[in-house]
Amino acid sequence: MSDKVPDPSTSAETPSDAELDMVVTGLQRSLQEWATRHELWFDCGFQSYAERVGGEPGDFPVVTVLHFDGDLGRALDGDFHGLDMEFFDLLERQGFWYERNDSASAHIYPKDSSPLFQPFLDREKWQWVCGLVKPDVADVYEELYSYFAKRPEDLHRLTWREFETLLFRIFQAQGFTCELGPGSNDGGIDVRVLQRDPLGDILTLVQAKRYAPRNKIDLSAVAALHGVADVEAAQKSMFVTTSDYLPSARKFAGRTRIPMKLTTSADVREWCQDASAGIVRDKSKLVTPQAVSSLLQSLTFKDPRIVHAHTGYSVLTNQFAIILKETKHAALLMAIPARTISDDGYGQRGSEIPEIGPACLDRLTTDTVFRAKRSNRNGEVSYWDGRNLYSAWDGAPALFDFCD
């Protein structure tokens, strides 16, 4: 059987997700067949980068992650004469290359000269952006707005709930008090926007429809929104869609007693541009030095706001950080140095603890403040930055080993 995977890059058009999936499936099949032929396919499998890592994409798209627990990993380490180069050549013939990520997985990338490089990178960024559409992460993530400011045509690819959540976050970023509807049985209103005003608060009811461009909003939909606005005594209403409106709908909206605004993806793009411009990209500026100073002074030796990650493949290292700010789904962390308390006399093996003295305040810089996804599983909170999994430091000295 040929190890050549299907190649949609011969088309003049950008390959679809289905065509990219076909490439990945063909690649995975050829790798599994190769490993099976060499009796290496035990406790192995494939995952997407989003599934396996869940972190922010880099400059090179990971087409698939090959994970293993057994002889396949040893073969890639060169323990079986020539099989590592055979695996490399197999990928090379298909336009890919790989890199060991850790002891149990390898990341597979398209060559940067491949016409599929950019489509795969775009798709990986899209998956990342979709993962950011959460109700409470606008203060941490900026890509959400900048992505759609540049590519409003992708709005209709969101799920209906993701689209509602995106609008909710945009209006909040504009300074309004907002309420996101439950997603079902919401009475036809997806977002309620309250604008505080000295002469009386202004309530705007928002209806969102994530439709394909050809599926235009008709008269009945805008009439229903007006009816709800009238019943709730709202001062304004707004319809937002990723498609457009039939002439009858526009005519009706122009005659309503309660002002109604009809908006499309072009408007959402402008809102995203404004929201993106209003976010400080230097993450260290999201917290003030005064706030960090106060935080440092309040820290105790065994404080849950001090987090620790212990990582390594052939070398074991520790990373310590302080939680500066967190929401339900995300957090801002600041890396802090470690202080060695014992070693082997050569500084190669030993134990260390986090340094949480006043000097940490000097580390409030762009390079040391980073963001992470926050998870809570059965009461155990962790923070994942795409490379390290942090959890509350237990107060015990952490071992390190720099000997390879």
C-alpha positions as CSV (number, residue, x, y, z in Angstrom):
1,M,0.0,0.0,0.0
2,S,1.3,3.5,-0.9
3,D,2.2,5.8,2.0
4,K,1.2,8.8,0.0
5,V,-1.6,10.7,1.7
6,P,-4.4,12.5,-0.2
7,D,-3.2,15.9,-1.3
8,P,-5.9,18.6,-1.6
9,S,-3.2,21.2,-2.1
10,T,-3.4,20.6,-5.8
11,S,-6.6,22.6,-5.8
12,A,-6.5,26.4,-6.4
13,E,-8.9,27.0,-3.5
14,T,-8.1,26.9,0.2
15,P,-8.7,23.3,1.4
16,S,-11.8,22.8,3.5
17,D,-11.8,21.3,7.0
18,A,-13.0,18.1,5.5
19,E,-10.1,17.9,3.1
20,L,-7.6,18.7,5.9
21,D,-9.2,16.0,7.9
22,M,-8.7,13.6,5.0
23,V,-5.0,14.5,4.9
24,V,-4.6,13.9,8.7
25,T,-6.5,10.6,8.5
26,G,-4.3,9.4,5.7
27,L,-1.2,10.4,7.5
28,Q,-2.3,8.7,10.7
29,R,-3.2,5.5,8.8
30,S,0.2,5.3,7.2
31,L,2.0,5.8,10.5
32,Q,-0.2,3.2,12.2
33,E,0.4,0.7,9.4
34,W,4.2,1.3,9.6
35,A,4.2,0.8,13.4
36,T,2.0,-2.3,13.2
37,R,4.3,-3.8,10.6
38,H,7.2,-3.4,13.0
39,E,5.2,-4.7,15.9
40,L,5.3,-1.3,17.7
41,W,1.6,-0.4,17.8
42,F,0.8,-1.0,21.4
43,D,-0.8,1.5,23.7
44,C,-0.5,4.1,20.9
45,G,-2.9,6.6,19.4
46,F,-3.5,10.0,17.9
47,Q,-5.0,13.2,19.3
48,S,-5.3,16.8,18.1
49,Y,-3.2,19.5,19.5
50,A,-6.3,21.0,21.1
51,E,-7.2,17.7,22.8
52,R,-3.7,16.8,23.9
53,V,-2.2,20.1,24.8
54,G,-5.0,22.6,25.0
55,G,-2.5,25.5,24.9
56,E,-2.0,28.5,22.7
57,P,-0.8,27.5,19.2
58,G,2.8,28.3,18.2
59,D,4.2,29.4,14.8
60,F,4.2,25.8,13.4
61,P,0.9,24.0,13.2
62,V,0.7,20.6,14.9
63,V,-1.2,18.4,12.4
64,T,-1.6,15.5,14.9
65,V,0.0,14.3,18.2
66,L,1.2,10.7,18.2
67,H,1.2,9.4,21.8
68,F,2.6,6.1,23.0
69,D,3.6,4.1,26.0
70,G,6.0,1.3,25.0
71,D,8.3,0.3,22.2
72,L,7.3,2.9,19.7
73,G,8.8,5.6,21.9
74,R,12.0,3.5,22.3
75,A,12.1,3.1,18.5
76,L,11.9,6.9,18.1
77,D,14.7,7.2,20.6
78,G,16.9,5.1,18.4
79,D,16.9,2.0,20.5
80,F,15.9,-0.2,17.5
81,H,18.6,0.2,14.9
82,G,17.4,2.4,12.0
83,L,13.7,2.6,12.8
84,D,13.9,6.2,13.9
85,M,15.3,7.2,10.5
86,E,12.8,5.0,8.8
87,F,10.0,6.8,10.6
88,F,11.6,10.2,9.7
89,D,11.7,9.2,6.0
90,L,8.1,8.0,6.1
91,L,7.0,11.4,7.2
92,E,9.4,13.2,4.9
93,R,7.9,11.5,1.8
94,Q,4.5,12.8,2.8
95,G,5.6,16.4,3.5
96,F,5.8,16.2,7.3
97,W,8.4,16.1,10.1
98,Y,8.2,15.4,13.8
99,E,9.6,16.4,17.1
100,R,9.5,14.6,20.4
101,N,7.4,16.7,22.8
102,D,7.9,14.5,25.9
103,S,8.5,10.9,26.9
104,A,5.1,9.8,25.7
105,S,4.3,11.9,22.6
106,A,5.6,13.4,19.4
107,H,4.2,16.4,17.5
108,I,3.9,16.1,13.8
109,Y,4.2,19.2,11.6
110,P,3.8,20.0,7.9
111,K,6.9,21.3,6.2
112,D,6.9,25.1,6.1
113,S,7.3,24.9,2.4
114,S,4.1,22.9,2.1
115,P,1.0,24.6,0.6
116,L,-0.9,23.0,3.5
117,F,1.2,24.8,6.1
118,Q,-1.0,28.0,6.3
119,P,-4.4,26.2,6.1
120,F,-3.3,23.9,9.0
121,L,-2.1,26.9,11.0
122,D,-5.3,28.8,10.3
123,R,-7.3,25.8,11.5
124,E,-5.3,25.4,14.7
125,K,-5.7,29.1,15.5
126,W,-9.5,28.8,14.8
127,Q,-9.7,25.9,17.3
128,W,-7.8,27.9,19.9
129,V,-10.1,30.9,19.4
130,C,-13.2,28.7,19.8
131,G,-11.8,27.5,23.1
132,L,-11.6,31.1,24.3
133,V,-15.3,31.8,23.8
134,K,-16.1,31.6,27.5
135,P,-18.3,33.9,29.6
136,D,-15.5,35.3,31.7
137,V,-12.1,35.5,29.9
138,A,-12.2,38.8,28.1
139,D,-9.8,40.5,30.5
140,V,-7.2,37.8,29.9
141,Y,-7.5,36.9,26.2
142,E,-7.2,39.4,23.4
143,E,-7.0,37.0,20.4
144,L,-10.8,36.5,20.6
145,Y,-11.4,40.0,19.3
146,S,-8.5,40.5,17.0
147,Y,-9.3,37.2,15.2
148,F,-12.8,38.2,14.2
149,A,-11.7,41.8,13.6
150,K,-9.6,40.3,10.8
151,R,-11.9,37.4,9.7
152,P,-15.5,38.3,10.3
153,E,-16.5,35.7,7.7
154,D,-15.7,33.0,10.3
155,L,-18.4,34.2,12.7
156,H,-21.0,31.9,11.2
157,R,-18.7,29.0,11.9
158,L,-19.2,29.5,15.7
159,T,-21.9,27.6,17.4
160,W,-25.0,29.6,18.2
161,R,-24.1,29.7,21.9
162,E,-20.5,30.7,21.1
163,F,-21.8,33.6,19.0
164,E,-24.1,34.8,21.8
165,T,-21.2,34.6,24.3
166,L,-18.9,36.5,21.9
167,L,-21.5,39.4,21.7
168,F,-21.9,39.3,25.4
169,R,-18.2,39.8,25.9
170,I,-18.0,42.5,23.3
171,F,-20.7,44.6,24.9
172,Q,-19.0,44.1,28.3
173,A,-15.7,45.3,26.8
174,Q,-17.5,48.4,25.7
175,G,-18.3,49.2,29.3
176,F,-22.0,48.1,29.5
177,T,-23.6,46.0,32.2
178,C,-24.7,42.9,30.5
179,E,-26.7,39.7,31.1
180,L,-26.2,36.6,29.0
181,G,-29.4,34.6,28.5
182,P,-29.6,31.0,29.4
183,G,-29.3,29.8,25.9
184,S,-32.8,28.2,25.8
185,N,-36.2,29.3,26.9
186,D,-34.8,32.8,26.9
187,G,-38.0,34.4,25.5
188,G,-36.2,35.4,22.3
189,I,-33.6,37.6,24.0
190,D,-30.0,36.5,24.0
191,V,-28.3,39.4,25.7
192,R,-29.6,42.3,27.8
193,V,-27.4,45.4,27.7
194,L,-27.8,48.1,30.3
195,Q,-26.3,51.5,29.8
196,R,-26.2,53.6,32.9
197,D,-27.3,57.1,32.4
198,P,-27.9,60.0,34.8
199,L,-31.3,60.7,33.1
200,G,-32.4,57.0,33.3
201,D,-30.9,53.7,32.5
202,I,-31.2,52.5,28.9
203,L,-32.0,48.8,28.3
204,T,-31.3,47.3,25.0
205,L,-32.5,43.8,24.1
206,V,-30.3,41.8,21.7
207,Q,-31.3,38.9,19.5
208,A,-28.5,37.0,17.8
209,K,-28.8,34.7,14.8
210,R,-25.8,32.8,13.6
211,Y,-26.8,32.1,10.1
212,A,-25.0,31.2,6.9
213,P,-24.6,34.3,4.6
214,R,-27.4,33.1,2.2
215,N,-30.0,32.6,5.0
216,K,-31.4,36.1,5.5
217,I,-33.5,37.4,8.4
218,D,-37.1,37.8,7.5
219,L,-39.9,40.2,8.8
220,S,-41.3,37.7,11.4
221,A,-38.0,37.5,13.3
222,V,-37.5,41.3,13.7
223,A,-41.2,41.7,14.5
224,A,-40.9,39.2,17.3
225,L,-38.0,41.1,18.8
226,H,-39.9,44.3,18.7
227,G,-42.8,42.6,20.4
228,V,-40.6,41.5,23.3
229,A,-39.0,44.9,23.6
230,D,-42.5,46.4,23.9
231,V,-43.6,44.0,26.5
232,E,-40.4,44.5,28.6
233,A,-40.5,48.3,28.2
234,A,-37.0,48.3,26.8
235,Q,-35.7,51.6,25.4
236,K,-33.9,50.0,22.4
237,S,-33.5,46.6,20.6
238,M,-30.8,45.2,18.4
239,F,-30.7,42.3,16.0
240,V,-27.3,40.8,15.2
241,T,-26.8,38.3,12.5
242,T,-23.9,36.8,10.5
243,S,-26.0,36.9,7.3
244,D,-28.2,39.9,6.2
245,Y,-31.9,41.0,6.2
246,L,-34.7,40.8,3.6
247,P,-36.0,44.2,2.5
248,S,-39.3,43.7,4.4
249,A,-37.3,43.2,7.6
250,R,-35.4,46.4,7.1
251,K,-38.5,48.4,6.3
252,F,-40.2,47.1,9.4
253,A,-37.2,48.0,11.6
254,G,-37.2,51.5,10.3
255,R,-40.8,52.1,11.4
256,T,-40.8,50.6,15.0
257,R,-41.9,52.8,17.9
258,I,-39.0,51.4,20.0
259,P,-35.7,52.1,18.0
260,M,-34.4,48.9,16.5
261,K,-30.9,48.5,15.0
262,L,-30.2,45.8,12.5
263,T,-26.5,44.8,12.4
264,T,-24.4,42.2,10.6
265,S,-20.9,40.7,10.6
266,A,-19.5,44.0,9.4
267,D,-20.7,45.7,12.6
268,V,-19.3,42.8,14.7
269,R,-16.0,43.3,13.0
270,E,-15.9,46.9,14.0
271,W,-16.9,46.1,17.5
272,C,-14.1,43.5,17.7
273,Q,-11.6,46.0,16.3
274,D,-12.6,48.5,19.0
275,A,-12.5,45.8,21.7
276,S,-9.1,44.6,20.6
277,A,-7.7,48.1,20.5
278,G,-9.0,48.7,24.0
279,I,-7.2,45.7,25.5
280,V,-3.7,46.1,26.9
281,R,-1.6,43.5,25.2
282,D,1.2,43.8,27.7
283,K,-0.2,41.3,30.2
284,S,1.9,42.8,33.0
285,K,-0.2,46.0,32.7
286,L,-3.4,44.1,33.6
287,V,-2.3,44.4,37.3
288,T,-0.8,47.3,39.1
289,P,2.5,47.2,41.0
290,Q,0.5,48.3,44.1
291,A,-1.8,45.3,43.7
292,V,1.2,42.9,43.3
293,S,3.0,44.5,46.2
294,S,0.0,44.0,48.4
295,L,-0.3,40.4,47.2
296,L,3.3,39.7,48.0
297,Q,2.9,41.1,51.5
298,S,-0.1,38.9,52.2
299,L,1.5,35.7,51.0
300,T,2.2,33.0,53.6
301,F,4.8,30.3,53.1
302,K,2.2,27.7,52.2
303,D,-0.3,29.8,50.3
304,P,-2.6,28.4,47.6
305,R,-1.8,31.4,45.4
306,I,1.7,30.1,45.0
307,V,1.6,27.4,42.3
308,H,4.2,24.9,41.2
309,A,4.8,22.8,38.1
310,H,7.3,19.9,38.0
311,T,8.3,18.9,34.5
312,G,10.9,17.2,32.5
313,Y,11.7,14.3,30.2
314,S,15.4,13.5,30.9
315,V,15.9,16.6,33.0
316,L,13.7,17.5,36.0
317,T,12.9,21.1,36.6
318,N,10.6,23.2,38.7
319,Q,8.5,26.3,37.8
320,F,7.0,28.5,40.5
321,A,4.4,31.2,39.9
322,I,2.0,33.5,41.8
323,I,-1.6,33.8,40.8
324,L,-2.2,37.5,40.1
325,K,-5.7,37.3,38.8
326,E,-8.2,34.6,37.9
327,T,-11.6,33.9,36.7
328,K,-13.6,30.7,36.3
329,H,-11.8,29.6,33.1
330,A,-8.5,31.6,33.0
331,A,-5.8,33.2,35.1
332,L,-2.9,35.5,35.0
333,L,0.3,34.1,36.6
334,M,3.7,35.7,37.3
335,A,6.7,33.5,37.2
336,I,8.9,33.8,40.3
337,P,12.4,32.5,40.9
338,A,13.4,29.4,42.9
339,R,15.9,29.3,45.7
340,T,18.1,26.3,46.2
341,I,18.1,25.0,49.7
342,S,20.2,21.8,49.2
343,D,22.3,20.3,46.3
344,D,25.0,17.7,45.5
345,G,27.8,20.3,45.6
346,Y,27.7,20.7,41.9
347,G,24.3,22.3,41.5
348,Q,23.1,19.4,39.4
349,R,20.7,17.7,41.8
350,G,19.0,19.0,44.9
351,S,15.8,20.7,46.1
352,E,14.4,24.2,46.0
353,I,11.6,26.4,47.1
354,P,10.0,29.5,45.6
355,E,11.4,32.9,46.4
356,I,8.6,35.1,47.5
357,G,10.5,38.1,48.8
358,P,9.9,41.8,47.9
359,A,12.3,41.4,44.9
360,C,9.5,39.5,43.1
361,L,7.9,42.9,42.4
362,D,10.7,43.6,39.9
363,R,9.5,40.6,37.9
364,L,6.2,42.3,37.0
365,T,7.2,42.5,33.3
366,T,5.9,41.4,29.9
367,D,8.2,38.3,29.9
368,T,7.2,36.9,33.3
369,V,3.5,37.5,33.4
370,F,1.6,34.8,31.4
371,R,-1.9,33.5,31.1
372,A,-3.2,30.0,31.7
373,K,-6.4,28.0,31.4
374,R,-7.9,27.3,34.7
375,S,-9.6,24.0,35.5
376,N,-11.4,22.7,38.5
377,R,-11.8,18.9,38.7
378,N,-13.4,17.6,41.8
379,G,-12.2,20.6,43.8
380,E,-8.6,20.3,42.5
381,V,-7.7,23.5,40.7
382,S,-5.0,23.6,38.1
383,Y,-3.6,26.0,35.6
384,W,-2.3,25.0,32.1
385,D,-0.2,27.4,30.0
386,G,0.3,25.0,27.1
387,R,3.6,23.6,28.5
388,N,3.3,23.3,32.2
389,L,0.5,22.2,34.5
390,Y,0.5,24.3,37.7
391,S,-1.2,23.4,41.0
392,A,-1.1,24.8,44.5
393,W,2.4,24.3,46.0
394,D,2.3,22.0,49.0
395,G,5.1,23.8,50.8
396,A,7.5,20.9,50.5
397,P,11.0,21.4,48.9
398,A,10.8,20.4,45.2
399,L,13.5,18.2,43.7
400,F,15.5,19.1,40.6
401,D,17.9,17.1,38.5
402,F,19.8,18.7,35.7
403,C,21.8,15.5,34.9
404,D,20.8,14.1,31.5
